[in-house]
Amino acid sequence: MSPQLDVQGSKQDTRSRILEAALLRFAQCSYEETKLRDIAADVGVDVALVHRTFGSKERLFEEVVAAACQSRQLFSAERKELPARLAARLLEPSLDRVIRVVDPLDIFVRNLLSPEAIPILRAALARDVVEPLVPKLGDPAPQRAVLLAACLAGIGIFRHVLHVEPLLEEFDGDIEPLIIRMMETVVGAGPSAGARGSATRNGKTAPRAGKAGPAARPRQRKQGAR
């Protein structure tokens, strides 16, 4: 192997180690608390090398989010295959796709209140979730795409962060078909029990179950009537 290839390989290895160290740091600390010098110290390099490799802390965080989630790969399935694929991913161990140690949700949870991180997370959502999903979904596609992301994040937080008992692994047999039906409703990939309550009649939304319409309400007794 030529010396040039050795150098390139060394650069790539250093870049990967910096990214791995950043994954760990951003999963444990907020954007503001995470310092490039600490990431550099974890790798054993000068902080100037981190700057040269990624350009800025903002750019490094963008790559951390993309590497941890790899959303584009998750959403690469065809429309009819998406519900089952997303349900299966939710029920897998929630680990990053780089070093398989970090829970990607930790990165999001740690940074949900960060003024500097929120715009980066919002941009990642638009780029890595909405953009690849919109061509696969029917109208209103952007809303469907964001609802999918919200369902995935919400279930993931309840399951992997809060450890809500009815969503834990021992109930996967009950959870998976429910998640698939919910995803089918959002994706528009097939009939779903959840869609029945929103059926329309003559262009008007039917009343939801449990809420009586005006005709079903009991008449109020007139004052003085016996």
C-alpha positions as semicolon CSV with decimal commas, in nm:
position;residue;x (nm);y (nm);z (nm)
1;M;0,000;0,000;0,000
2;S;0,136;0,341;-0,094
3;P;0,219;0,603;0,174
4;Q;-0,053;0,828;0,029
5;L;-0,319;0,565;0,090
6;D;-0,186;0,515;0,442
7;V;-0,228;0,886;0,510
8;Q;-0,580;0,891;0,370
9;G;-0,670;0,588;0,579
10;S;-0,526;0,753;0,889
11;K;-0,726;1,071;0,824
12;Q;-1,047;0,871;0,782
13;D;-0,977;0,677;1,101
14;T;-0,922;1,000;1,296
15;R;-1,241;1,146;1,155
16;S;-1,436;0,836;1,258
17;R;-1,292;0,848;1,609
18;I;-1,383;1,214;1,647
19;L;-1,738;1,139;1,529
20;E;-1,769;0,848;1,773
21;A;-1,644;1,061;2,062
22;A;-1,891;1,334;1,965
23;L;-2,177;1,081;1,959
24;L;-2,098;0,984;2,316
25;R;-2,060;1,345;2,432
26;F;-2,381;1,475;2,274
27;A;-2,574;1,177;2,416
28;Q;-2,461;1,270;2,768
29;C;-2,455;1,650;2,755
30;S;-2,651;1,929;2,590
31;Y;-2,521;2,118;2,289
32;E;-2,412;2,409;2,508
33;E;-2,240;2,183;2,762
34;T;-2,048;1,987;2,497
35;K;-1,710;2,142;2,417
36;L;-1,495;2,062;2,117
37;R;-1,187;2,057;2,339
38;D;-1,345;1,778;2,546
39;I;-1,418;1,575;2,231
40;A;-1,060;1,635;2,116
41;A;-0,929;1,519;2,453
42;D;-1,141;1,202;2,432
43;V;-0,975;1,118;2,100
44;G;-0,630;1,237;2,202
45;V;-0,593;1,503;1,931
46;D;-0,558;1,879;1,926
47;V;-0,885;2,074;1,918
48;A;-0,760;2,251;1,604
49;L;-0,778;1,917;1,422
50;V;-1,146;1,883;1,517
51;H;-1,209;2,229;1,372
52;R;-1,023;2,145;1,051
53;T;-1,201;1,812;1,012
54;F;-1,561;1,925;1,068
55;G;-1,543;2,301;1,029
56;S;-1,749;2,392;1,336
57;K;-1,933;2,254;1,636
58;E;-2,260;2,310;1,450
59;R;-2,144;2,100;1,154
60;L;-2,016;1,826;1,385
61;F;-2,352;1,811;1,563
62;E;-2,530;1,785;1,226
63;E;-2,315;1,484;1,137
64;V;-2,371;1,328;1,479
65;V;-2,750;1,348;1,435
66;A;-2,732;1,208;1,081
67;A;-2,496;0,925;1,183
68;A;-2,697;0,829;1,492
69;C;-3,033;0,803;1,315
70;Q;-2,957;0,733;0,949
71;S;-3,320;0,821;0,878
72;R;-3,287;0,812;0,500
73;Q;-3,203;0,441;0,511
74;L;-3,495;0,376;0,744
75;F;-3,739;0,550;0,508
76;S;-3,601;0,399;0,187
77;A;-3,868;0,125;0,172
78;E;-4,162;0,146;-0,064
79;R;-4,484;0,298;0,068
80;K;-4,666;-0,029;0,129
81;E;-4,363;-0,172;0,313
82;L;-4,308;0,130;0,539
83;P;-4,552;0,046;0,824
84;A;-4,405;-0,299;0,893
85;R;-4,048;-0,174;0,850
86;L;-4,097;0,118;1,088
87;A;-4,270;-0,102;1,346
88;A;-3,983;-0,353;1,331
89;R;-3,726;-0,075;1,376
90;L;-3,911;0,062;1,679
91;L;-3,900;-0,278;1,845
92;E;-3,527;-0,326;1,786
93;P;-3,273;-0,214;2,048
94;S;-3,251;0,163;2,005
95;L;-2,883;0,207;1,923
96;D;-2,694;0,437;1,691
97;R;-2,583;0,296;1,355
98;V;-2,213;0,389;1,399
99;I;-2,076;0,246;1,723
100;R;-2,404;0,082;1,834
101;V;-2,366;0,211;2,187
102;V;-2,556;0,540;2,195
103;D;-2,935;0,564;2,201
104;P;-3,015;0,829;1,937
105;L;-3,310;0,942;2,148
106;D;-3,066;1,052;2,418
107;I;-2,919;1,305;2,175
108;F;-3,263;1,446;2,097
109;V;-3,384;1,448;2,459
110;R;-3,067;1,617;2,584
111;N;-3,104;1,892;2,326
112;L;-3,478;1,954;2,301
113;L;-3,447;2,268;2,515
114;S;-3,126;2,390;2,355
115;P;-3,174;2,718;2,165
116;E;-2,871;2,640;1,948
117;A;-2,952;2,275;1,882
118;I;-3,323;2,307;1,801
119;P;-3,271;2,471;1,457
120;I;-3,021;2,197;1,369
121;L;-3,263;1,923;1,476
122;R;-3,547;2,090;1,283
123;A;-3,332;2,112;0,970
124;A;-3,234;1,744;1,009
125;L;-3,602;1,650;1,035
126;A;-3,679;1,835;0,713
127;R;-3,378;1,698;0,527
128;D;-3,365;1,338;0,648
129;V;-3,731;1,261;0,718
130;V;-3,969;1,488;0,529
131;E;-3,765;1,510;0,207
132;P;-3,725;1,133;0,149
133;L;-4,080;1,052;0,261
134;V;-4,285;1,311;0,073
135;P;-4,251;1,144;-0,271
136;K;-4,384;0,818;-0,123
137;L;-4,693;0,960;0,050
138;G;-5,026;1,092;-0,066
139;D;-5,157;1,438;0,011
140;P;-5,103;1,603;0,249
141;A;-4,759;1,440;0,221
142;P;-4,554;1,680;0,441
143;Q;-4,805;1,645;0,723
144;R;-4,804;1,266;0,689
145;A;-4,422;1,263;0,697
146;V;-4,399;1,473;1,012
147;L;-4,674;1,271;1,182
148;L;-4,473;0,955;1,113
149;A;-4,167;1,113;1,272
150;A;-4,373;1,228;1,571
151;C;-4,517;0,877;1,621
152;L;-4,172;0,718;1,600
153;A;-4,017;0,966;1,842
154;G;-4,305;0,948;2,087
155;I;-4,315;0,570;2,100
156;G;-3,937;0,556;2,120
157;I;-3,926;0,796;2,416
158;F;-4,200;0,609;2,602
159;R;-4,029;0,274;2,536
160;H;-3,656;0,344;2,555
161;V;-3,630;0,655;2,773
162;L;-3,926;0,646;3,013
163;H;-3,957;0,263;3,004
164;V;-4,337;0,273;3,022
165;E;-4,430;-0,085;3,111
166;P;-4,706;-0,159;2,853
167;L;-4,459;-0,069;2,576
168;L;-4,169;-0,284;2,697
169;E;-4,029;-0,588;2,515
170;E;-4,245;-0,848;2,685
171;F;-4,551;-0,698;2,516
172;D;-4,405;-0,680;2,163
173;G;-4,656;-0,935;2,037
174;D;-4,939;-0,699;2,127
175;I;-4,758;-0,378;2,033
176;E;-4,633;-0,457;1,682
177;P;-4,971;-0,506;1,506
178;L;-5,103;-0,190;1,674
179;I;-4,805;0,013;1,556
180;I;-4,840;-0,126;1,203
181;R;-5,208;-0,028;1,187
182;M;-5,129;0,318;1,317
183;M;-4,849;0,360;1,061
184;E;-5,081;0,237;0,785
185;T;-5,326;0,510;0,876
186;V;-5,063;0,783;0,863
187;V;-4,890;0,649;0,552
188;G;-5,218;0,577;0,378
189;A;-5,097;0,229;0,288
190;G;-5,413;0,042;0,375
191;P;-5,729;0,032;0,586
192;S;-5,688;0,083;0,955
193;A;-5,918;0,048;1,251
194;G;-5,803;0,391;1,366
195;A;-5,934;0,550;1,051
196;R;-6,293;0,441;1,103
197;G;-6,369;0,712;1,356
198;S;-6,287;0,984;1,105
199;A;-6,520;0,862;0,828
200;T;-6,700;1,134;0,640
201;R;-7,059;1,155;0,529
202;N;-7,159;1,389;0,249
203;G;-6,829;1,574;0,291
204;K;-6,883;1,635;0,663
205;T;-6,681;1,470;0,938
206;A;-6,886;1,224;1,138
207;P;-6,902;1,280;1,516
208;R;-6,633;1,092;1,710
209;A;-6,736;0,802;1,925
210;G;-6,824;0,903;2,277
211;K;-6,924;1,259;2,184
212;A;-7,293;1,307;2,122
213;G;-7,405;1,537;1,842
214;P;-7,661;1,810;1,898
215;A;-7,955;1,584;1,811
216;A;-7,847;1,328;2,068
217;R;-7,825;1,571;2,360
218;P;-8,115;1,551;2,609
219;R;-8,348;1,847;2,599
220;Q;-8,317;2,079;2,893
221;R;-8,631;2,104;3,107
222;K;-8,791;2,446;3,087
223;Q;-8,783;2,650;3,403
224;G;-9,090;2,577;3,609
225;A;-9,173;2,255;3,424
226;R;-9,251;1,949;3,634
